[in-house]
């Protein structure tokens, strides 16, 4: 009986060092492939969400012109921060959250433009940087204008 137990103990010793190293290498290779793919997917998702935010801002500013005197866009001096933008956009049908970090964007600039030289604010351009998106990715910033919302090219 003792010899049978001793024989079973000798044959079931566990994994060898080579087997453990092989499993570690395979897991490492999976991580090397999966992590960059996940990061790229997450960045593309953030860009798509920011384009949607830009479209919402564009619609709200169009609504602003219909209720403003002389159908003009907000003057540059009225939009100098995210809080200014949030107040104007939310008052005209938009749904911006309280902070930039909640929206995943950082307000960069806004400028109203006189296209035809008559002293009226006929257009605007506004830009946002996306939080958590590398400048090496197209769409790291978003430019909003009355006619379009577009991604900035990669740097």
C-alpha positions in Angstrom: 0.0 0.0 0.0 2.8 2.4 0.9 4.6 1.8 -2.4 1.4 2.6 -4.3 1.0 5.9 -2.5 4.6 6.8 -2.9 4.4 6.0 -6.7 1.3 8.2 -7.1 3.0 11.1 -5.3 6.0 10.8 -7.6 3.9 10.9 -10.8 1.7 13.9 -9.9 4.3 16.6 -9.1 2.6 19.6 -10.9 3.7 21.9 -13.8 7.3 22.2 -14.9 9.1 25.5 -15.1 9.0 25.3 -19.0 5.2 24.9 -19.0 4.7 27.9 -16.6 7.0 30.0 -18.7 5.2 29.1 -21.9 1.8 30.1 -20.4 3.3 33.4 -19.2 4.7 34.1 -22.7 1.3 33.4 -24.3 -0.5 35.7 -21.9 2.0 38.4 -22.5 1.5 38.1 -26.3 -2.3 38.4 -25.9 -1.8 41.5 -23.8 0.5 43.1 -26.3 -2.1 42.6 -29.1 -5.2 43.4 -27.0 -4.2 46.6 -25.2 -3.4 48.8 -28.2 -6.6 47.6 -30.0 -8.6 48.5 -26.9 -7.0 52.0 -26.6 -7.7 52.7 -30.3 -11.3 51.5 -30.0 -11.8 53.7 -26.9 -10.4 56.8 -28.7 -12.6 56.2 -31.7 -15.6 56.0 -29.4 -14.7 59.3 -27.8 -14.3 61.0 -31.2 -17.7 59.8 -32.3 -19.3 61.0 -29.0 -17.6 64.4 -29.5 -18.9 64.7 -33.0 -22.4 64.2 -31.6 -21.8 66.8 -29.0 -20.6 69.2 -31.7 -23.8 68.6 -33.7 -25.9 69.4 -30.6 -24.0 72.6 -30.0 -24.4 73.5 -33.7 -28.2 73.0 -33.5 -28.4 75.0 -30.3 -26.5 77.9 -31.8 -28.8 77.8 -34.8 -31.7 78.1 -32.4 -30.0 81.0 -30.7 -29.9 82.9 -34.0 -33.6 82.5 -34.4 -34.3 84.1 -31.1 -31.5 86.7 -31.1 -31.9 90.3 -32.3 -31.1 90.5 -36.0 -30.6 86.7 -36.1 -26.9 86.9 -35.1 -24.6 84.4 -33.5 -23.3 85.1 -30.0 -20.5 87.7 -29.9 -17.0 86.4 -29.1 -17.0 88.2 -25.8 -20.0 86.3 -24.6 -18.4 82.9 -25.1 -15.1 82.8 -23.4 -15.4 79.6 -21.3 -17.2 76.3 -21.1 -19.6 77.7 -18.6 -20.7 80.5 -21.0 -21.2 77.9 -23.7 -23.2 75.6 -21.4 -25.5 78.4 -20.4 -26.2 79.5 -24.0 -26.5 76.0 -25.4 -28.7 74.6 -22.7 -31.0 77.7 -22.9 -31.6 76.8 -26.6 -32.3 73.1 -26.5 -28.8 71.6 -25.9 -27.9 69.3 -23.1 -24.3 70.0 -21.9 -23.4 68.7 -18.5 -22.0 70.9 -15.7 -18.3 70.3 -16.3 -16.0 69.7 -19.3 -14.7 66.5 -17.8 -18.3 65.1 -17.6 -18.6 65.8 -21.3 -15.1 64.5 -22.2 -14.1 67.8 -23.9 -12.1 70.9 -23.1 -13.3 74.2 -24.6 -10.5 75.8 -26.6 -11.9 78.8 -28.4 -14.9 80.5 -29.9 -15.0 83.3 -32.4 -17.9 85.0 -34.2 -17.1 86.0 -37.8 -18.4 88.8 -40.1 -18.3 87.0 -43.5 -19.5 89.8 -45.7 -18.1 92.9 -44.1 -21.4 94.5 -43.0 -20.5 94.4 -39.3 -22.9 91.5 -38.5 -21.8 88.2 -36.9 -22.8 85.9 -39.8 -20.8 82.8 -38.7 -18.6 81.4 -36.0 -15.9 78.8 -35.4 -15.4 76.9 -32.2 -13.0 74.2 -31.2 -12.7 71.6 -28.4 -10.0 69.2 -27.4 -11.1 65.7 -26.5 -10.0 64.5 -23.1 -8.1 61.2 -23.2 -7.4 61.2 -26.9 -3.9 61.5 -28.2 -3.0 64.2 -30.7 -1.6 61.4 -32.9 -5.3 60.4 -33.6 -7.5 62.2 -36.2 -10.2 63.8 -34.1 -8.1 64.8 -31.1 -10.0 68.1 -31.4 -13.4 69.0 -33.0 -14.2 72.2 -34.9 -17.8 73.4 -35.0 -19.1 75.8 -37.6 -22.6 76.6 -38.8 -22.1 74.5 -41.9 -20.2 71.5 -40.5 -18.7 69.7 -37.5 -15.3 68.2 -38.3 -12.3 66.4 -36.8 -8.9 68.0 -36.6 -6.2 66.0 -38.4 -3.6 64.0 -36.4 -0.5 65.9 -35.5 
